[in-house]
Amino acid sequence: MDRKSLDMLIDQLPAELREEVFDYASYLLERKAPRPQGVRQANLHRGAMRMSDDFDVPLSEQFWLGE
């Protein structure tokens, strides 16, 4: 589809539908735009989680076999 065909097609639409086409095109451009990466802050939730002392202990065969 070339630009001229698209313009002719859009020109045939009523004003409220042309506005929807504009909104959708804006949405598509916004979605494709690179998003700036924010600065990450460490330790925002310090102490919110605790790892169990036996975290790295192998699981039993009963666990793996579903018994």
DABELRA-V468445 format. One record per residue. N is the residue number from 1. RES is the residue in one letter. BURIAL is I if it has 16 or more other ideal C-beta (glycine too) atoms within 10 Angstrom, else O. D_FIRST is the distance of its C-alpha to the first C-alpha in Angstrom with 2 decimals. Layout:
BEGIN
N:RES:BURIAL:D_FIRST  N:RES:BURIAL:D_FIRST
END
This chain:
BEGIN
1:M:O:0.00  2:D:O:3.77  3:R:O:6.82  4:K:O:8.41  5:S:O:6.54  6:L:O:6.92  7:D:O:10.37  8:M:O:11.32  9:L:O:10.75  10:I:O:12.71  11:D:O:15.26  12:Q:O:16.15  13:L:O:17.21  14:P:O:20.87  15:A:O:21.94  16:E:O:22.86  17:L:O:19.48  18:R:O:17.81  19:E:O:20.38  20:E:O:19.44  21:V:O:15.77  22:F:O:17.31  23:D:O:19.78  24:Y:O:17.41  25:A:O:15.27  26:S:O:18.73  27:Y:O:19.87  28:L:O:17.11  29:L:O:17.96  30:E:O:21.62  31:R:O:21.45  32:K:O:20.07  33:A:O:22.56  34:P:O:25.69  35:R:O:28.62  36:P:O:31.87  37:Q:O:34.65  38:G:O:37.72  39:V:O:41.16  40:R:O:42.80  41:Q:O:46.35  42:A:O:48.74  43:N:O:51.33  44:L:O:49.77  45:H:O:51.16  46:R:O:54.19  47:G:O:56.55  48:A:O:54.12  49:M:O:54.28  50:R:O:57.16  51:M:O:57.05  52:S:O:59.74  53:D:O:62.54  54:D:O:61.99  55:F:O:58.22  56:D:O:58.46  57:V:O:61.11  58:P:O:59.93  59:L:O:59.34  60:S:O:61.85  61:E:O:61.37  62:Q:O:61.72  63:F:O:58.56  64:W:O:56.53  65:L:O:58.05  66:G:O:57.56  67:E:O:61.24
END
